[in-house]
Amino acid sequence: MAFVMLVSLYTSRVVLSVLGVEDFGIYNVVAGFVSMFAFLNTSLSACIQRFYNYENGRIGEIGFHNVYVTSFFIQLVLSLVVLLLVESVGLWYLNNKLVVPDGRLDIARTLFHASALSIVVVIMQVPYSGAIMAMEKMDYYAIVGIIDVLLKLAVVFVIKWVSFDKLSTYGWLLFGVSIVDFLLYYIYAKVIIKEIYLEWSFSRELFSQMLVFSGWSMLGSFAQVVRNQGLNMVLNLFFGPVVNAARGISYQVKTALSSFMASVPTAARPQMVDSYARGEFDRSKQIMFSISKICFFLIYMLALPLFYEMGFVIHLWLGGTVPEHTISFSRIILLISIVETLNWPVSMIMYASGRIGWYNVITSFLGILTVPVCYFFLQVKELPEVAYWVSLCISVIVQTASLICMQITVGISVLEYTRKVLIPAVLVVCFTAFIPLLLSRLEIGDWIRLVLTILFSVIGVCICSIFVGLNKQERGVLFDLISVKNR
């Protein structure tokens, strides 16, 4: 995941350089709009992996097989529905509402069709990638991730030398990468996991349970898409594709950090769901507390030096092509990422319980409010950073509401969560936040300051996280792990 993050960031620099600011902005708004229709798949993806682990923990191999057969037919129907929606409603919006520079609408349509087909392939990949994750084949998951980013980097270098339109070529080559990813997951799952075989019948009871569960999950995914892509479209409406390019770069930072961080809850999710299915609630709760802190400490360790050195890092990353507002967007997005990271483990234990109705209703409603509230404030103050500050505030509100829902539904009190997660996190921040601030005041070269800031921030956060953030039991597990690795 660390390798994927670094290659993804470098790829973004090359893409921006090859496509240019305007085409990069068009790609982000068009491909982002198409991905909005994939919220159906996002919800079902979480549902499928949850049921793989839950049914395997409940009744074993036959349950795992039943989930595969059911999920295959669900995803097949879903892919057709999404393709129909994209090529009708989506195409109408592209032709009539999207702000695209003169002479680039035909190219935007071509990119649109390529992105639509990519989404279909991703949807059909889920029964296989979900099975691999449920079986905790994390090594293969990492290998596919590395292959994916390397292929995307190769695509960028290929389009650099093509004589025809680079933007449309980029879209079709990314479609090719999605096919390769699908084949890698499909072949491995069919060969390694013996429960992955198709039969033309499935459990109606399981089908009903998965649809009900995914229906609530779908609401949460839809809200997240409306929040992210709605904000993208609002920025496009007020400021045009150049600001979309700046937003796209800032979200590359967020995506890189989130992809790196996602490996932690992804590795823990099967254990949490399996424990919950077996009735081991205390173990599930302890996993949630520990993963919450680990996720926070890791992303804070990465975000702390980046926040202070964002200007130098962005210019170092992108070279001379830095769209206006990119640095300020990226700083605020770091704060949003830190807040949202705390929500991952909370949502995991809610999904493990299966009681996600009110949780998704409340958090979805609050998330969707981001778009109209941003629109209102941009009418008052036409400054793009306003939308990001609004998004940060709503992220804090959503996290607070999530904790209340967790207490009511699962029985983990907000006070216990505050004592075991939030207070240790705040203490680590208080003890370490001043480190890069002091270094930023030194009269030294940019490179020296960057290296020192990263070095002292990482060391400071690591030491403080271990001795202040972790409890005695967690430190014992960590030291035992280090001891075993050193033998």
C-alpha positions as CSV (number, residue, x, y, z in Angstrom):
1,M,0.0,0.0,0.0
2,A,2.9,2.4,0.7
3,F,4.3,1.5,-2.8
4,V,0.8,2.1,-4.3
5,M,0.5,5.4,-2.7
6,L,3.9,6.7,-3.9
7,V,3.3,5.5,-7.5
8,S,-0.2,6.9,-7.5
9,L,1.1,10.3,-6.5
10,Y,3.8,10.2,-9.1
11,T,1.3,9.1,-11.8
12,S,-0.9,12.1,-10.9
13,R,2.1,14.4,-11.6
14,V,2.7,12.8,-15.0
15,V,-1.0,12.8,-16.0
16,L,-1.3,16.5,-15.2
17,S,1.8,17.2,-17.2
18,V,0.7,15.1,-20.2
19,L,-2.9,16.2,-20.3
20,G,-2.6,19.8,-19.2
21,V,-4.7,21.6,-16.6
22,E,-7.8,21.9,-18.8
23,D,-8.0,18.3,-20.0
24,F,-7.0,17.0,-16.5
25,G,-10.0,19.0,-15.1
26,I,-12.3,17.6,-17.8
27,Y,-11.1,14.0,-16.9
28,N,-11.8,14.6,-13.2
29,V,-15.3,16.0,-13.7
30,V,-16.4,13.5,-16.5
31,A,-14.9,10.3,-14.9
32,G,-16.0,11.5,-11.5
33,F,-19.5,12.0,-12.7
34,V,-19.6,8.5,-14.2
35,S,-18.3,7.0,-11.0
36,M,-21.2,8.6,-9.2
37,F,-23.5,5.9,-10.7
38,A,-21.3,3.3,-9.2
39,F,-22.7,4.0,-5.7
40,L,-24.9,0.9,-6.2
41,N,-21.8,-1.2,-6.6
42,T,-20.1,0.4,-3.6
43,S,-22.9,-0.5,-1.3
44,L,-23.2,-4.1,-2.6
45,S,-19.4,-4.5,-2.4
46,A,-19.4,-3.8,1.3
47,C,-22.5,-6.1,1.7
48,I,-20.9,-9.0,-0.2
49,Q,-17.7,-9.0,1.8
50,R,-19.7,-8.8,5.0
51,F,-21.8,-11.7,4.1
52,Y,-18.8,-13.8,3.0
53,N,-17.3,-13.5,6.5
54,Y,-20.6,-13.7,8.4
55,E,-22.0,-16.8,6.6
56,N,-18.5,-18.5,6.7
57,G,-18.4,-17.8,10.5
58,R,-22.0,-19.0,10.9
59,I,-22.3,-22.2,8.8
60,G,-18.9,-22.6,7.1
61,E,-18.0,-23.4,3.4
62,I,-21.6,-23.9,2.1
63,G,-22.4,-20.4,3.4
64,F,-19.4,-19.0,1.6
65,H,-20.4,-20.7,-1.7
66,N,-24.1,-19.5,-1.4
67,V,-22.9,-15.9,-1.0
68,Y,-20.7,-16.2,-4.2
69,V,-23.6,-17.5,-6.3
70,T,-26.0,-15.0,-5.0
71,S,-23.6,-12.1,-5.4
72,F,-22.7,-13.1,-9.0
73,F,-26.3,-12.8,-10.1
74,I,-26.8,-9.6,-8.2
75,Q,-23.8,-8.0,-9.7
76,L,-24.7,-9.1,-13.2
77,V,-28.1,-7.4,-13.0
78,L,-26.5,-4.4,-11.3
79,S,-24.0,-3.9,-14.1
80,L,-26.8,-3.8,-16.7
81,V,-28.8,-1.3,-14.6
82,V,-25.8,1.0,-14.1
83,L,-24.9,0.9,-17.8
84,L,-28.4,1.9,-18.7
85,L,-28.5,4.8,-16.2
86,V,-25.1,6.1,-17.3
87,E,-25.8,5.9,-21.0
88,S,-29.2,7.7,-20.6
89,V,-29.3,10.1,-17.6
90,G,-25.6,10.5,-17.5
91,L,-25.2,11.2,-21.2
92,W,-28.1,13.8,-21.1
93,Y,-26.3,15.6,-18.3
94,L,-23.0,15.6,-20.2
95,N,-24.6,17.0,-23.3
96,N,-26.7,19.7,-21.7
97,K,-25.3,20.7,-18.3
98,L,-21.6,19.9,-17.9
99,V,-19.3,22.9,-18.4
100,V,-16.8,21.8,-21.0
101,P,-14.6,24.1,-23.1
102,D,-15.5,24.7,-26.7
103,G,-14.4,21.9,-29.1
104,R,-13.9,19.3,-26.4
105,L,-17.4,18.0,-26.0
106,D,-17.0,15.1,-28.5
107,I,-13.8,14.0,-26.7
108,A,-15.6,14.3,-23.3
109,R,-18.3,11.9,-24.7
110,T,-15.7,9.4,-25.8
111,L,-14.1,9.5,-22.3
112,F,-17.6,9.1,-20.9
113,H,-18.3,5.9,-22.7
114,A,-14.9,4.4,-21.8
115,S,-15.5,5.3,-18.1
116,A,-18.9,3.7,-18.2
117,L,-17.5,0.4,-19.5
118,S,-14.8,0.5,-16.8
119,I,-17.5,0.8,-14.1
120,V,-19.2,-2.3,-15.5
121,V,-16.0,-4.3,-15.3
122,V,-15.4,-3.2,-11.7
123,I,-18.9,-4.2,-10.7
124,M,-18.4,-7.8,-12.0
125,Q,-15.1,-8.0,-10.2
126,V,-16.6,-7.6,-6.8
127,P,-17.7,-11.3,-6.1
128,Y,-14.1,-12.4,-6.7
129,S,-12.1,-9.6,-5.0
130,G,-14.6,-9.8,-2.1
131,A,-13.9,-13.5,-1.7
132,I,-10.2,-13.0,-1.8
133,M,-10.4,-10.3,0.9
134,A,-12.8,-12.4,3.0
135,M,-10.2,-15.3,2.9
136,E,-7.6,-12.8,4.1
137,K,-5.4,-13.3,1.1
138,M,-3.8,-9.9,1.8
139,D,-0.6,-10.7,0.0
140,Y,-2.4,-11.3,-3.3
141,Y,-4.5,-8.2,-2.8
142,A,-1.3,-6.2,-2.4
143,I,0.2,-7.7,-5.6
144,V,-2.9,-6.8,-7.6
145,G,-2.7,-3.3,-6.2
146,I,0.9,-2.9,-7.3
147,I,0.2,-4.3,-10.8
148,D,-2.7,-1.9,-11.1
149,V,-0.8,1.3,-10.3
150,L,2.2,0.2,-12.5
151,L,-0.1,-0.4,-15.4
152,K,-1.7,3.0,-14.9
153,L,1.7,4.6,-14.8
154,A,2.6,2.8,-18.0
155,V,-0.6,4.1,-19.6
156,V,0.4,7.7,-18.9
157,F,3.8,7.2,-20.6
158,V,2.1,5.6,-23.6
159,I,-0.3,8.5,-24.1
160,K,2.6,10.9,-23.9
161,W,3.8,9.6,-27.3
162,V,0.4,9.1,-29.1
163,S,-0.3,11.5,-32.1
164,F,-4.1,11.5,-31.7
165,D,-6.2,12.9,-28.8
166,K,-4.5,12.0,-25.5
167,L,-7.6,12.4,-23.2
168,S,-9.8,9.9,-25.1
169,T,-6.9,7.5,-25.4
170,Y,-6.2,7.8,-21.7
171,G,-9.9,6.8,-21.0
172,W,-9.8,3.7,-23.2
173,L,-6.4,2.5,-21.9
174,L,-7.7,2.8,-18.3
175,F,-10.6,0.6,-19.4
176,G,-8.0,-2.0,-20.5
177,V,-6.4,-1.8,-17.1
178,S,-9.7,-2.5,-15.4
179,I,-10.1,-5.7,-17.6
180,V,-6.6,-6.8,-16.5
181,D,-7.6,-6.3,-12.8
182,F,-10.7,-8.3,-13.3
183,L,-8.9,-11.2,-14.8
184,L,-6.3,-11.2,-12.1
185,Y,-9.0,-11.5,-9.4
186,Y,-11.2,-13.9,-11.3
187,I,-8.4,-16.4,-12.2
188,Y,-6.9,-16.4,-8.7
189,A,-10.3,-16.8,-7.0
190,K,-11.4,-19.7,-9.3
191,V,-8.1,-21.5,-8.8
192,I,-7.4,-21.0,-5.1
193,I,-10.9,-20.8,-3.5
194,K,-12.7,-24.0,-3.9
195,E,-16.1,-22.5,-2.9
196,I,-16.0,-20.3,-6.1
197,Y,-18.0,-22.2,-8.6
198,L,-21.2,-21.3,-10.4
199,E,-24.6,-23.1,-10.3
200,W,-27.8,-21.8,-11.7
201,S,-29.6,-21.6,-8.4
202,F,-29.2,-19.5,-5.3
203,S,-30.7,-19.1,-1.8
204,R,-33.8,-16.9,-1.9
205,E,-33.5,-16.3,1.8
206,L,-29.9,-15.1,1.5
207,F,-30.8,-13.1,-1.6
208,S,-33.5,-11.3,0.4
209,Q,-31.2,-10.6,3.3
210,M,-28.4,-9.3,1.1
211,L,-30.9,-7.0,-0.8
212,V,-32.3,-5.6,2.5
213,F,-28.8,-5.0,3.9
214,S,-27.4,-3.5,0.7
215,G,-30.5,-1.3,0.5
216,W,-29.5,0.5,3.7
217,S,-25.8,0.4,2.6
218,M,-26.8,1.9,-0.7
219,L,-28.2,4.9,1.0
220,G,-24.9,5.6,2.6
221,S,-23.0,5.1,-0.6
222,F,-25.4,7.3,-2.5
223,A,-24.9,10.1,0.1
224,Q,-21.1,9.8,-0.2
225,V,-21.2,10.0,-4.0
226,V,-23.6,13.0,-3.9
227,R,-21.4,14.7,-1.4
228,N,-18.1,14.2,-3.3
229,Q,-19.3,14.5,-6.9
230,G,-22.0,17.0,-6.1
231,L,-19.3,19.2,-4.6
232,N,-17.3,18.7,-7.8
233,M,-20.2,19.8,-9.9
234,V,-20.9,22.8,-7.7
235,L,-17.2,23.9,-8.1
236,N,-17.5,23.3,-11.9
237,L,-20.7,25.5,-11.9
238,F,-19.0,28.4,-10.1
239,F,-15.4,28.3,-11.2
240,G,-15.0,26.0,-14.3
241,P,-12.7,23.0,-15.0
242,V,-9.5,24.7,-13.8
243,V,-10.7,24.6,-10.2
244,N,-11.9,21.0,-10.9
245,A,-8.3,20.3,-11.7
246,A,-7.1,21.7,-8.4
247,R,-9.8,19.6,-6.6
248,G,-8.8,16.5,-8.6
249,I,-5.2,16.9,-7.4
250,S,-6.2,17.5,-3.8
251,Y,-8.4,14.3,-3.9
252,Q,-5.4,12.4,-5.4
253,V,-3.7,13.3,-2.1
254,K,-6.8,12.1,-0.2
255,T,-7.1,8.9,-2.3
256,A,-3.4,8.1,-1.8
257,L,-3.6,8.5,1.9
258,S,-7.0,6.6,2.1
259,S,-5.7,3.8,0.0
260,F,-2.7,3.4,2.2
261,M,-4.8,3.6,5.4
262,A,-7.5,1.3,4.0
263,S,-5.1,-1.7,4.3
264,V,-5.5,-1.5,8.1
265,P,-9.3,-1.8,8.5
266,T,-9.4,-4.0,5.4
267,A,-7.1,-6.5,7.2
268,A,-9.2,-6.3,10.4
269,R,-12.7,-6.4,8.9
270,P,-12.8,-10.2,8.4
271,Q,-11.8,-10.9,12.0
272,M,-14.3,-8.3,13.3
273,V,-17.2,-9.7,11.4
274,D,-16.3,-13.3,12.1
275,S,-16.0,-12.6,15.8
276,Y,-19.4,-10.8,15.8
277,A,-21.0,-13.7,13.9
278,R,-19.7,-16.2,16.6
279,G,-21.1,-14.0,19.4
280,E,-17.6,-12.8,20.6
281,F,-18.8,-9.2,21.0
282,D,-16.0,-8.1,23.4
283,R,-13.4,-9.2,20.9
284,S,-15.1,-7.2,18.1
285,K,-15.3,-4.1,20.3
286,Q,-11.6,-4.4,21.3
287,I,-10.6,-4.7,17.6
288,M,-12.7,-1.6,16.8
289,F,-11.0,0.4,19.5
290,S,-7.5,-0.7,18.5
291,I,-8.0,-0.2,14.8
292,S,-9.5,3.2,15.4
293,K,-6.3,4.4,17.2
294,I,-3.9,2.7,14.7
295,C,-5.7,4.3,11.7
296,F,-5.6,7.7,13.4
297,F,-2.0,7.6,14.4
298,L,-0.8,6.4,11.0
299,I,-2.7,9.0,9.0
300,Y,-1.8,11.7,11.5
301,M,1.9,10.7,11.2
302,L,1.6,11.2,7.4
303,A,-0.5,14.3,7.5
304,L,1.5,16.3,10.1
305,P,4.6,17.0,8.0
306,L,2.6,17.3,4.8
307,F,0.3,20.0,6.2
308,Y,3.2,22.3,7.0
309,E,5.3,21.5,4.0
310,M,2.4,21.2,1.5
311,G,3.6,24.1,-0.7
312,F,7.0,22.7,-1.2
313,V,5.8,19.1,-1.6
314,I,3.1,20.1,-4.2
315,H,5.6,22.0,-6.3
316,L,8.1,19.2,-6.0
317,W,5.4,16.7,-6.9
318,L,3.8,18.5,-9.9
319,G,6.7,20.6,-11.1
320,G,5.8,23.9,-12.6
321,T,2.2,23.0,-13.4
322,V,0.2,23.7,-10.2
323,P,-3.4,24.9,-10.6
324,E,-4.5,27.8,-8.4
325,H,-6.0,26.7,-5.0
326,T,-4.3,23.3,-5.1
327,I,-2.2,23.9,-1.9
328,S,-5.1,25.2,0.2
329,F,-7.4,22.5,-1.0
330,S,-4.8,19.8,-0.2
331,R,-4.3,21.2,3.4
332,I,-8.0,21.1,4.2
333,I,-8.4,17.7,2.6
334,L,-5.8,16.4,5.1
335,L,-8.0,17.5,8.0
336,I,-11.1,15.9,6.4
337,S,-9.1,12.7,5.9
338,I,-8.1,12.5,9.5
339,V,-11.7,13.0,10.7
340,E,-13.1,10.5,8.2
341,T,-10.5,7.9,9.1
342,L,-12.0,7.7,12.6
343,N,-15.3,6.7,11.1
344,W,-14.0,3.6,9.2
345,P,-13.8,1.3,12.3
346,V,-17.2,2.6,13.6
347,S,-18.9,1.8,10.4
348,M,-17.2,-1.6,10.4
349,I,-18.7,-2.7,13.7
350,M,-22.1,-1.3,12.6
351,Y,-22.0,-3.4,9.4
352,A,-20.8,-6.4,11.4
353,S,-24.0,-6.1,13.6
354,G,-26.2,-5.8,10.5
355,R,-28.3,-3.1,12.1
356,I,-27.4,-0.2,9.9
357,G,-30.8,1.3,9.1
358,W,-30.9,4.5,11.2
359,Y,-27.1,4.8,11.1
360,N,-27.2,5.1,7.3
361,V,-30.3,7.4,7.3
362,I,-28.8,9.9,9.7
363,T,-25.3,10.0,8.4
364,S,-26.5,10.0,4.8
365,F,-28.8,13.0,5.4
366,L,-26.0,14.9,7.0
367,G,-23.6,14.1,4.3
368,I,-25.9,15.1,1.5
369,L,-26.4,18.5,3.2
370,T,-22.8,19.3,2.1
371,V,-23.9,20.2,-1.4
372,P,-26.7,22.7,-0.7
373,V,-24.8,24.2,2.2
374,C,-21.7,24.7,0.0
375,Y,-23.9,26.2,-2.8
376,F,-25.4,28.6,-0.3
377,F,-22.0,29.7,1.1
378,L,-20.5,30.1,-2.3
379,Q,-23.3,32.4,-3.2
380,V,-22.4,34.5,-0.2
381,K,-18.6,34.3,-0.6
382,E,-17.4,33.1,-4.1
383,L,-14.2,31.5,-2.9
384,P,-13.6,27.8,-3.6
385,E,-12.0,27.1,-0.2
386,V,-15.3,27.8,1.4
387,A,-16.7,24.6,0.1
388,Y,-13.9,22.6,1.6
389,W,-14.3,24.2,5.1
390,V,-18.0,23.4,5.0
391,S,-17.2,19.8,4.1
392,L,-14.8,19.6,7.0
393,C,-17.4,20.9,9.5
394,I,-20.0,18.4,8.2
395,S,-17.4,15.6,8.5
396,V,-17.1,16.4,12.2
397,I,-20.9,16.4,12.6
398,V,-21.2,13.1,10.8
399,Q,-18.6,11.5,13.0
400,T,-20.4,12.7,16.1
401,A,-23.8,11.3,14.9
402,S,-22.1,8.0,14.1
403,L,-20.9,7.6,17.6
404,I,-24.4,8.3,19.0
405,C,-25.9,5.7,16.5
406,M,-23.2,3.2,17.6
407,Q,-24.2,3.6,21.3
408,I,-27.9,3.2,20.6
409,T,-27.6,0.3,18.1
410,V,-24.5,-1.7,19.2
411,G,-24.2,-0.7,22.8
412,I,-20.7,0.8,22.8
413,S,-21.1,4.0,24.7
414,V,-19.8,7.4,23.5
415,L,-18.0,7.9,26.8
416,E,-16.1,4.6,26.5
417,Y,-15.2,5.4,22.9
418,T,-14.0,8.9,24.0
419,R,-12.0,7.5,26.9
420,K,-10.3,4.7,24.9
421,V,-9.9,6.3,21.5
422,L,-10.5,10.1,21.3
423,I,-8.6,11.1,24.5
424,P,-5.4,9.1,23.5
425,A,-5.7,10.6,20.0
426,V,-6.0,14.2,21.3
427,L,-3.1,13.7,23.7
428,V,-0.8,12.5,20.8
429,V,-1.8,15.5,18.8
430,C,-1.1,17.9,21.7
431,F,2.3,16.5,22.3
432,T,3.5,16.4,18.7
433,A,1.7,19.2,16.7
434,F,4.3,21.8,17.6
435,I,7.3,19.9,16.1
436,P,7.0,21.0,12.4
437,L,5.8,24.4,13.5
438,L,9.1,25.0,15.3
439,L,11.1,23.6,12.3
440,S,9.2,25.8,9.9
441,R,10.7,28.9,11.6
442,L,14.3,27.8,11.1
443,E,16.3,29.7,8.4
444,I,17.3,26.6,6.5
445,G,16.9,25.3,2.9
446,D,13.6,23.8,1.7
447,W,15.0,20.3,1.3
448,I,16.7,20.2,4.7
449,R,13.6,21.6,6.4
450,L,11.4,18.9,4.6
451,V,13.7,16.0,5.6
452,L,13.9,17.3,9.2
453,T,10.2,17.9,9.4
454,I,9.4,14.3,8.2
455,L,12.0,12.7,10.4
456,F,11.1,14.4,13.6
457,S,7.4,14.2,13.0
458,V,7.5,10.5,12.3
459,I,9.7,9.7,15.3
460,G,7.7,12.0,17.6
461,V,4.3,10.6,16.6
462,C,5.6,7.0,16.7
463,I,7.0,7.3,20.3
464,C,4.1,9.3,21.6
465,S,1.6,6.9,19.9
466,I,3.2,3.8,21.5
467,F,3.6,5.2,25.1
468,V,0.6,7.6,25.3
469,G,-1.8,6.4,22.6
470,L,-1.8,2.6,23.1
471,N,-2.9,1.0,26.3
472,K,-0.9,-1.6,28.2
473,Q,-2.4,-4.6,26.4
474,E,-1.8,-3.1,22.9
475,R,1.8,-2.2,23.8
476,G,2.3,-5.8,24.9
477,V,1.0,-7.2,21.6
478,L,3.2,-4.7,19.7
479,F,6.4,-5.5,21.7
480,D,5.7,-9.3,21.4
481,L,5.3,-8.9,17.6
482,I,8.6,-7.0,17.4
483,S,10.3,-9.6,19.5
484,V,9.1,-12.4,17.3
485,K,10.2,-10.6,14.1
486,N,13.7,-10.0,15.5
487,R,14.3,-13.7,16.4
